[in-house]
Amino acid sequence: MPDSLSADLFDSAYEHHSAPWVIGEPQPEIVALERAGGISGTVLDPGCGTGEHTIHLARLGYDVVGFDFSARAVELARANAADKGVEARFEVADAFALADSGRRVDTVVDSALFHVFGDPADRAAYVRNLHAVCRPGGLVYVLALSDAEPGFGPRIGDSVIRDAFGAGWELEELRPARYRCIAVEGVADSLGLTPGEPVDQAAWLARVRRV
């Protein structure tokens, strides 16, 4: 991962329960995506955090693996799955090392990982690794925070997604969506929210096919 993204920083957020993206359930957009038949075959959940999407899909019978470069996140994800009585697989892994993993999947569900890469070179490296891990015809879904309205977290414009998925990909859909998170101390007041309150922020949901 880029030097600017410290595993210690994420480990601390998970340890101190200060991660706004940990909502105790899968993102509604991902739940709806699965219900609509958008997910098939073997599935990868990069940046899985505490594992809500991997657990949700494993419970439904998908062959899915979640990974995160935060060891603490993976530890919590495994405990989360055990508490829910779901057999789910999690690994500590680097999204920039997927090409070397030997793994091949049909569907990638990226919920709030892509948007953390602020450097275009880092985005390009991540997308190259996604291309390597996806089988021809495989789908990548990207749920990323949008800069269309005020909020918190790394927010991006739709052009960032369009520019990142160029040669070797077909962008089939890119639409406005919502991303649920928890209003954290320090930013809740500026948005007129109560700390700890769930909030649905503007987001993008992209469907990209590997060619």
N, C-alpha and C positions, 0 to 999 in steps of 0.2 A: 504494500500500500504506500501512497505518497508519504513523505516525511511529515507533511503538514497534518496528517491524520494519525493521531497517536492512539495506540491501543489502550494505553494507560488512561487517557481522557475518557474513552468510552467505558472502560472497566469501572472507572470511578462513577460515571453517570448511572450505570446499572447498580453498582454497590450502594449508592446513596439514594436510589429511587428518584433521580432527578431527570430521567430521560423522558422528554415530552411525547416521544413516539411509542412508549410502552403504555398501552391502553387496556390491557387485560383481555383482549379479544382481537380477532382478525379485522382488518380494514373492511368496512362495508362494501367498498368498490371491488375488493378481491372476492368477497363472498358472492356478490352479484355476478362477477365474471365467471366464476365456476358454475353457478346455477344456470348461466346462459350457454354452457357447453364450451366455453373458451379454453379450457385446460384439458390436455390429453397426454397420454404416454408417460414417460419418465419426466419428473419435474425437479427443478433446482430452485431453491429459495435463497438467493445471495443476500448477505447482510441480514440474516434471519432474526437477529436480536433475541428476544425471549421466546421465540418459536411459535407465535400464534398461527402463522400461515402454514407452516410445516405441520403442526399438530392438526389443524383444521383439515388439510388435504389428506393426511395420513388416516385420520378417522374416517374419511370418505372412501378410502381404499386406494388412493394414488400411491405410486412408487415415487416417493419424494425424499429429498435430502436438503436440510437447511445447513448453511454454514455462515460463520461470522469470524472476523479476525480478532474479536474480543473473547478471550477465554472465559471471562466472567459471564458474558451473554450466553455462551454455549452451556455453561454450567447451569444457569438459570433455566434455559430452554429445556434441558434434560429433566430438571426437577419439575418444571411446569407440565411436561408430558406425563411424567410419572404420577403427578397429582391428579391428572385428568384420566388416567388409565389408558393412555394411548401409546402404542409402540411407534416411536418416531426417531428418525436418525438425524444426528447433528454432528458437525465436524468443526474444528478450528481450522480455518483456511483463509488464504489471501485471494481476493478477487482478481488480483493481477497475476496469479499463478494458475488460473484455470486451464490455460493452454497446455500446461505440463502435467495435468492431473490424470489424463487418459479417460476422463469422464465424457460421455456423450448423452445428451438429453433432448427431449422433444419440446419442452416448455420451460421457460425461465420466468419466474414471477419476481420482479425487482420492485419492492415496496420501499421507497425512500432511501435507496442506496445511490442510484445514479446521480441524484442532485447534490450529493456531498462533494463530488469531484469538481472543484472550482477551476482547475487548470484544463484548458482544452486538450493538452497533451495527455493528461491523466484520463480524461474521458475517452480519448482515442485508444489508449492502451486497454482500458476496461472493455470497450466495445470489441476490440480485436480478440480479447480473451473470450467474450461471449460468442463471437463467431466461431472460435475454435471448439467450444464445448457444445454448440448446437448442431444437431444433425441437419442436413439439407432439408429445407422446408419447415424447420423448427420455428417456434414463435417465442419472442421475447416481449413481455409486458412490462412497461415502465410506468409506475405511479410516482410522480414527483411533484413537489410543492411548486406552485405557480406564483409568478410575480404580478399577477393580475389584480391583486388586492393586498392591503397591508396584512402583515402576519409575522410569524417568527420562524426561524429555521432558514436554511439555504433555499432561496426561491429563484426559479429560473423562468425564462421565456420559452415559448414553443420552438423558437429557432435553434435553441441549444440542442434540443432533441433531434430536430431535423438535420442539423449540421453534423451531429455525431454519428448518425446512422446513414452513411452514404453508400459507397461501393460495397457490394456483397449483401446488401439488405434491401428490402422493399417495405417502406413505411405504409402500412395498410390503413391505419386509423390513428388520429391524434385528436383527442377531444377534451374539453374541460371536464373536470371531475372534482371530487372533494376528498380531502385527507383528514382523518380524525386524529386528534392529538389531545394532550392535556396541557392546559395553560399553566405555565410554571412561574415561580416567583421571579420578579424582575421584569417580566414582559406582560404579565396578565393585566396589570394596572393600565399600561399604555394602550391596551386594546379594549378596556372597559370590561374585563373579565375577572372572575374570582379565581385565585390560585387553586389549582386542582380541578377546575371545571373543564369538562370535555368541550372541544370546539372543532368544528369542521372547517378546515381552511381550503382555499382555492388550490386546485392541483391540475395536473395533466395526466391523462391515461393514454399511453401509446401502445399500439400493437404493431410489432415489427417482425417481418418474416425473413429468415436467413435463406439466401439464394445461393 
